[in-house]
Amino acid sequence: MNLLNMNLLNMNLLTMNLLNMNLLTMNLLTMNLLNMNLLTMNLLNMKASHHVPPQHEPTQHEPPHHEPPQHEPPHHEPPQHEGFST
């Protein structure tokens, strides 16, 4: 009986150790993930800062892309013709 109790206690201690290990690994993983996020944020910021000068050229090419929306108003005209017909 004493041996069984000792075994149970040892099992409990092992489970406690496993739980602690899991918690520690979880904390370490979360820390690593946070560090990774911070690193990626820094890398993104670095890339953004480096790409800022070249980005000015694409922005100049963007206005033509804004022209297609200007073609949309003609689509709004047919309903206006219906209004005139009435």
Sequence and secondary structure as in RCSB ss.txt:
>XXXX:A:sequence
MNLLNMNLLNMNLLTMNLLNMNLLTMNLLTMNLLNMNLLTMNLLNMKASHHVPPQHEPTQHEPPHHEPPQHEPPH
HEPPQHEGFST
>XXXX:A:secstr
 HHHHHHHHHHHHHHHHHHHHHHHHHHHHHHHHHHHHHHHHHHHHHHHHHHHHHHHHHHHHHHHHHHHHHHHHHH
HHHHHHHHHH 
